[in-house]
Amino acid sequence: MSCFVISSDDPKVTLKSYSGTFSGSKATVRINLEITDAHELAYIQRQLGDFQAAQAEARKAAKSKKPTPKPKTITKAKQLALPAPEDVA
């Protein structure tokens, strides 16, 4: 599992705005950051690239798994019965 964290302690990165929208059962979050340091920008872009690559790899691994075979169906066999009970007198 990957994670991306932006700290509020870093003055080089400022959260300008964020928004969220829904489309069916999925949501999209947009985050706008103002970054004043080129090194910080490169670091954030590298982290986001690693995050995206990890997700793509997980999707690829999930797709490549062989589907589980369906269980074989049992054909209907002739029903067997117990012999009739004998009268005991």
C-alpha positions in Angstrom: 0.0 0.0 0.0 1.3 3.4 -0.9 0.7 6.7 0.8 1.4 10.3 0.0 1.7 12.9 2.8 2.0 16.7 2.6 3.0 18.3 5.9 1.5 21.6 7.1 4.9 22.3 8.8 6.6 23.0 5.4 6.4 26.7 4.4 7.5 25.8 0.8 4.2 24.0 0.1 0.9 25.8 0.5 -2.5 24.3 0.0 -4.4 26.8 -2.2 -7.6 24.9 -2.8 -9.3 21.5 -3.0 -12.6 20.2 -4.3 -14.4 16.9 -4.6 -16.9 15.6 -7.1 -18.9 12.4 -7.4 -19.6 10.4 -10.5 -21.7 7.4 -9.8 -19.9 5.4 -7.1 -16.5 7.1 -7.6 -15.2 10.4 -6.3 -12.5 12.6 -7.6 -10.5 15.0 -5.4 -8.6 17.8 -6.9 -5.8 19.5 -4.8 -4.1 22.7 -5.8 -0.7 23.3 -4.2 1.6 26.3 -4.4 5.2 25.2 -4.2 8.0 27.8 -3.9 11.0 25.4 -4.1 12.0 23.5 -7.2 13.5 20.6 -5.1 10.2 20.3 -3.2 8.3 20.2 -6.5 10.6 17.5 -7.8 10.2 15.5 -4.6 6.4 15.7 -4.7 6.3 14.8 -8.3 8.5 11.8 -7.7 6.3 10.7 -4.8 3.2 11.0 -6.9 4.8 9.1 -9.8 5.8 6.3 -7.4 2.3 6.2 -6.0 0.8 6.0 -9.5 3.3 3.2 -10.5 2.5 1.2 -7.4 -1.3 1.4 -8.2 -0.7 0.4 -11.9 1.4 -2.6 -10.8 -1.3 -3.7 -8.3 -3.9 -3.5 -11.1 -1.7 -5.4 -13.5 -1.1 -8.1 -10.8 -4.8 -8.4 -10.1 -5.6 -8.7 -13.8 -3.0 -11.4 -14.4 -4.3 -13.7 -11.8 -6.0 -16.7 -13.3 -9.7 -16.8 -12.7 -10.9 -19.5 -10.4 -12.4 -22.3 -12.3 -16.1 -23.0 -11.8 -16.8 -26.1 -9.7 -17.9 -29.1 -11.7 -21.6 -29.6 -11.7 -22.9 -32.8 -10.3 -25.0 -34.7 -12.8 -28.3 -35.8 -11.5 -27.9 -39.5 -10.6 -30.7 -42.0 -10.1 -32.0 -41.6 -6.6 -31.3 -44.5 -4.3 -33.8 -45.6 -1.7 -33.6 -47.7 1.4 -35.5 -51.0 1.4 -39.0 -50.9 3.0 -39.0 -51.8 6.7 -40.1 -55.3 7.6 -43.0 -55.8 9.9 -41.7 -57.1 13.2 -44.5 -58.8 15.2 
